[in-house]
Amino acid sequence: MAFSTRLLYKSRQLYGNQAVLRQEVAIPVRFYSKEASPPGLKGDEILKNIFVEVKNKFETALGIFRKEKITIDPDDPAAVSQYANVMKTAREKAGLFSESQRIKYTIETRTQGIPDVRTYLLTLKEIRSKRGLTDELGAEAMMMGALDKVEKEIKKPLMRDDKKSMALLTAEFDKINKKLGIRKEDLPKYEEQLELKIAKAQLEELKKDALEAMETQKKREEFKDEAMPDVKSLDIRNFI
């Protein structure tokens, strides 16, 4: 049997990259909150429904990946775009969050109940940092500077329910957005760019794991005389 074929079936390292799929079918616990559950359900029934729902979403997403050919080539824009489209299709068919939607949900849940703007902005910074999102434009520092300006003007901490003072901050944020060239109508473009960055990063991880798996297999006696295949020739559908 050819080296590449045996590798696909024997490589646990590559098989472990189903974690990419598991991440895509992750569902917030709050989705199954008491408010969303049918009345009269007991704890074990709720857990059973959660399991069935997650299982169905996972299988739906996995079904998409079994049909689509993915080229493990993070340096090829076409391969990155195609992989991003596969991920998008899987999410839409399974009813899952996109990365932008996941971030929005995280912000909503983490900032709920925060009364003051300063703590709110610091929480946003923490969320961004934990999700590995870089502030390349320096927008955070500008927003904190705008907040300092408004609080100096009103001579007290700015609270989120202070509509009059919040209007002052919003005006300052509009100035920042204009300076940075950020427009609300461009948000879909920014979301697409984020999805492409994520797709590229995941393909890079897949390529890294594939190369490590092949290096490991190459050390085995049965593979010593066989040539290592090009990562781009591997068909991920054979091991999911």
Backbone torsions as a table, in degrees:
resi	resn	phi	psi	omega
1	MET	NA	140.3	-176.5
2	ALA	-64.5	152.7	-177.8
3	PHE	-57.5	-46.5	-176.2
4	SER	-63.7	-38.0	-179.6
5	THR	-67.4	-46.0	179.4
6	ARG	-64.9	-35.3	-179.2
7	LEU	-62.0	-42.9	-177.5
8	LEU	-61.2	-36.7	-177.8
9	TYR	-84.1	-26.4	-173.6
10	LYS	-99.7	-13.2	-173.3
11	SER	-82.4	104.1	176.7
12	ARG	-72.0	-28.7	179.4
13	GLN	-60.7	-46.2	179.5
14	LEU	-68.4	-40.7	-179.6
15	TYR	-59.5	-31.9	179.7
16	GLY	-62.7	-16.6	-179.0
17	ASN	-77.0	8.1	167.0
18	GLN	-65.8	-8.4	174.6
19	ALA	-58.9	-28.5	176.3
20	VAL	-59.9	-42.5	179.2
21	LEU	-70.5	-40.8	-179.0
22	ARG	-60.9	-35.5	177.6
23	GLN	-64.7	-39.1	-177.1
24	GLU	-69.5	-27.0	-178.5
25	VAL	-99.3	11.4	176.5
26	ALA	-63.9	132.9	-177.6
27	ILE	-123.9	126.3	-179.6
28	PRO	-57.4	140.0	179.4
29	VAL	-59.4	-34.1	-177.5
30	ARG	-62.3	-21.3	177.9
31	PHE	-58.8	-28.0	-179.6
32	TYR	-106.2	34.3	-178.7
33	SER	-64.4	166.2	-178.0
34	LYS	-59.4	-35.7	-178.5
35	GLU	-64.5	-32.0	-176.5
36	ALA	-87.0	-10.4	-176.4
37	SER	-88.8	142.1	176.6
38	PRO	-59.3	142.0	-179.6
39	PRO	-62.1	145.4	175.1
40	GLY	89.5	-2.8	179.4
41	LEU	-77.5	135.7	176.4
42	LYS	-86.0	168.9	-176.3
43	GLY	-55.2	-47.4	-177.7
44	ASP	-67.1	-31.6	178.0
45	GLU	-69.8	-38.8	177.7
46	ILE	-63.3	-45.0	179.7
47	LEU	-62.7	-39.0	178.7
48	LYS	-63.1	-43.9	179.3
49	ASN	-63.5	-39.0	177.8
50	ILE	-61.9	-46.8	-179.4
51	PHE	-59.6	-46.7	-178.5
52	VAL	-62.8	-42.4	-179.0
53	GLU	-63.9	-46.6	179.5
54	VAL	-63.6	-42.5	179.5
55	LYS	-60.0	-44.7	-179.4
56	ASN	-64.8	-41.1	179.6
57	LYS	-65.6	-42.5	179.6
58	PHE	-61.8	-46.4	-178.1
59	GLU	-65.9	-35.7	177.6
60	THR	-64.3	-47.1	179.3
61	ALA	-64.1	-42.0	-179.5
62	LEU	-63.4	-35.1	179.0
63	GLY	-62.0	-36.3	177.6
64	ILE	-65.5	-43.5	-178.3
65	PHE	-67.9	-26.7	178.2
66	ARG	-73.9	-20.1	-177.5
67	LYS	-93.8	-30.1	-171.5
68	GLU	-96.8	135.2	176.1
69	LYS	-82.7	123.4	179.9
70	ILE	-111.2	126.2	178.3
71	THR	-95.1	120.3	-178.2
72	ILE	-81.7	80.6	-178.8
73	ASP	-145.4	83.8	-177.5
74	PRO	-65.2	-13.7	-179.7
75	ASP	-89.9	-4.6	179.4
76	ASP	-102.8	110.1	-179.2
77	PRO	-53.8	-36.2	179.9
78	ALA	-65.8	-40.9	178.8
79	ALA	-67.0	-39.4	178.9
80	VAL	-64.4	-45.1	-180.0
81	SER	-63.6	-41.5	179.9
82	GLN	-65.7	-40.7	178.6
83	TYR	-65.0	-41.6	178.3
84	ALA	-61.2	-37.8	178.7
85	ASN	-67.8	-37.3	177.1
86	VAL	-63.8	-44.3	178.8
87	MET	-61.6	-41.6	179.9
88	LYS	-63.6	-43.7	178.8
89	THR	-61.8	-43.1	179.5
90	ALA	-61.7	-42.9	179.2
91	ARG	-63.6	-46.1	-177.1
92	GLU	-65.2	-42.1	-179.8
93	LYS	-66.6	-35.1	-177.4
94	ALA	-92.5	-5.4	180.0
95	GLY	70.1	45.6	-175.9
96	LEU	-108.3	164.5	177.9
97	PHE	-73.7	143.0	165.1
98	SER	-80.7	171.4	179.5
99	GLU	-61.6	-40.9	179.3
100	SER	-63.7	-41.4	178.6
101	GLN	-66.6	-36.6	178.9
102	ARG	-65.8	-41.0	178.0
103	ILE	-64.7	-43.8	178.8
104	LYS	-59.9	-43.4	179.1
105	TYR	-63.0	-42.5	179.1
106	THR	-61.2	-43.9	179.5
107	ILE	-61.8	-45.1	-178.2
108	GLU	-62.0	-42.7	-177.4
109	THR	-76.1	-37.4	-177.9
110	ARG	-74.6	-29.4	-175.6
111	THR	-99.2	-3.7	179.8
112	GLN	-62.0	125.2	178.6
113	GLY	92.7	-6.5	176.8
114	ILE	-76.0	119.0	-173.4
115	PRO	-82.3	-31.7	-173.6
116	ASP	-107.3	152.3	-174.8
117	VAL	-70.1	-35.9	-177.7
118	ARG	-62.5	-47.3	177.9
119	THR	-63.4	-36.5	178.3
120	TYR	-60.6	-48.6	-178.8
121	LEU	-66.6	-37.1	177.9
122	LEU	-65.8	-35.3	177.3
123	THR	-67.5	-40.0	176.1
124	LEU	-60.4	-40.8	179.0
125	LYS	-63.0	-41.1	178.7
126	GLU	-64.4	-42.5	179.1
127	ILE	-62.5	-45.7	179.6
128	ARG	-59.4	-44.8	-178.2
129	SER	-63.5	-44.3	-178.3
130	LYS	-67.2	-27.9	-179.8
131	ARG	-90.9	3.5	176.0
132	GLY	73.2	23.5	179.3
133	LEU	-90.9	126.9	-177.7
134	THR	-90.6	143.5	176.6
135	ASP	-97.1	73.9	-173.8
136	GLU	-66.6	-25.5	-177.1
137	LEU	-90.9	-9.1	-178.0
138	GLY	73.0	27.4	-176.2
139	ALA	-65.9	-34.8	-177.8
140	GLU	-61.4	-45.1	179.1
141	ALA	-63.0	-38.1	178.8
142	MET	-65.5	-41.1	179.8
143	MET	-66.2	-41.0	177.3
144	MET	-65.2	-36.8	176.3
145	GLY	-63.7	-39.9	177.4
146	ALA	-64.4	-40.0	178.3
147	LEU	-64.2	-43.4	177.6
148	ASP	-57.6	-42.1	-178.7
149	LYS	-63.0	-45.4	-178.5
150	VAL	-67.8	-44.0	-179.2
151	GLU	-65.5	-33.4	176.2
152	LYS	-66.0	-36.2	-179.6
153	GLU	-71.5	-41.5	-177.7
154	ILE	-89.6	-8.1	175.0
155	LYS	61.5	36.2	175.9
156	LYS	-168.4	163.6	176.3
157	PRO	-61.4	140.0	-179.3
158	LEU	-82.8	124.0	178.5
159	MET	-100.6	147.2	-174.4
160	ARG	-68.2	-21.6	179.3
161	ASP	-92.1	4.4	177.3
162	ASP	-88.0	87.3	-172.5
163	LYS	-60.2	-40.2	-178.1
164	LYS	-64.2	-47.4	-179.3
165	SER	-73.4	-31.9	176.9
166	MET	-64.1	-31.4	177.2
167	ALA	-64.4	-35.2	176.8
168	LEU	-64.3	-43.2	-179.8
169	LEU	-67.2	-40.4	178.7
170	THR	-59.9	-39.9	178.5
171	ALA	-63.3	-39.2	178.3
172	GLU	-67.0	-39.4	178.3
173	PHE	-65.3	-36.1	177.8
174	ASP	-62.5	-37.7	177.9
175	LYS	-64.6	-40.4	179.5
176	ILE	-64.5	-45.5	179.8
177	ASN	-60.7	-40.3	179.1
178	LYS	-65.4	-40.9	179.2
179	LYS	-63.8	-38.5	-179.0
180	LEU	-85.0	-6.9	-179.7
181	GLY	75.5	27.5	-179.4
182	ILE	-97.0	123.7	179.9
183	ARG	-122.9	143.3	-178.9
184	LYS	-58.4	-36.0	-177.9
185	GLU	-69.3	-12.6	179.3
186	ASP	-93.4	0.3	-177.1
187	LEU	-57.1	-41.5	177.5
188	PRO	-59.3	-35.6	178.8
189	LYS	-66.4	-41.3	179.0
190	TYR	-64.8	-38.3	178.7
191	GLU	-64.5	-41.0	178.7
192	GLU	-63.8	-40.4	178.9
193	GLN	-63.7	-38.8	178.4
194	LEU	-64.0	-43.8	-179.5
195	GLU	-63.7	-36.1	178.6
196	LEU	-68.3	-38.4	177.7
197	LYS	-63.9	-41.0	179.0
198	ILE	-66.3	-43.2	179.6
199	ALA	-61.4	-43.7	179.2
200	LYS	-62.0	-44.0	-179.8
201	ALA	-63.2	-39.2	-180.0
202	GLN	-70.5	-37.2	176.5
203	LEU	-66.8	-36.4	177.0
204	GLU	-63.2	-39.3	178.6
205	GLU	-67.8	-41.3	177.2
206	LEU	-62.0	-42.6	179.5
207	LYS	-63.8	-43.1	179.3
208	LYS	-60.7	-46.7	-179.6
209	ASP	-65.6	-37.3	179.4
210	ALA	-64.2	-45.0	-179.9
211	LEU	-64.2	-41.0	178.3
212	GLU	-64.0	-40.5	179.4
213	ALA	-64.4	-41.7	-179.8
214	MET	-68.2	-38.1	177.2
215	GLU	-62.7	-40.1	178.8
216	THR	-64.9	-45.4	-179.3
217	GLN	-67.0	-34.3	-178.1
218	LYS	-61.9	-27.3	-179.1
219	LYS	-74.7	-14.9	-179.1
220	ARG	-78.4	145.8	-175.1
221	GLU	-56.2	-41.0	-174.8
222	GLU	-68.5	-16.0	-177.6
223	PHE	-109.5	-1.1	-169.3
224	LYS	-61.6	-27.2	-177.3
225	ASP	-100.7	6.0	-177.9
226	GLU	-103.7	143.3	-179.0
227	ALA	-75.9	143.9	178.7
228	MET	-77.7	128.2	-178.6
229	PRO	-73.3	158.7	174.5
230	ASP	-70.5	133.5	-179.0
231	VAL	-54.7	-36.6	-177.6
232	LYS	-64.6	-18.1	-179.0
233	SER	-86.0	-12.1	-179.4
234	LEU	-71.7	138.4	178.9
235	ASP	-105.2	108.4	-175.0
236	ILE	-62.4	-21.4	-178.9
237	ARG	-66.2	-18.1	-178.0
238	ASN	-77.7	-11.8	-178.4
239	PHE	-132.5	28.7	171.1
240	ILE	-123.9	NA	NA
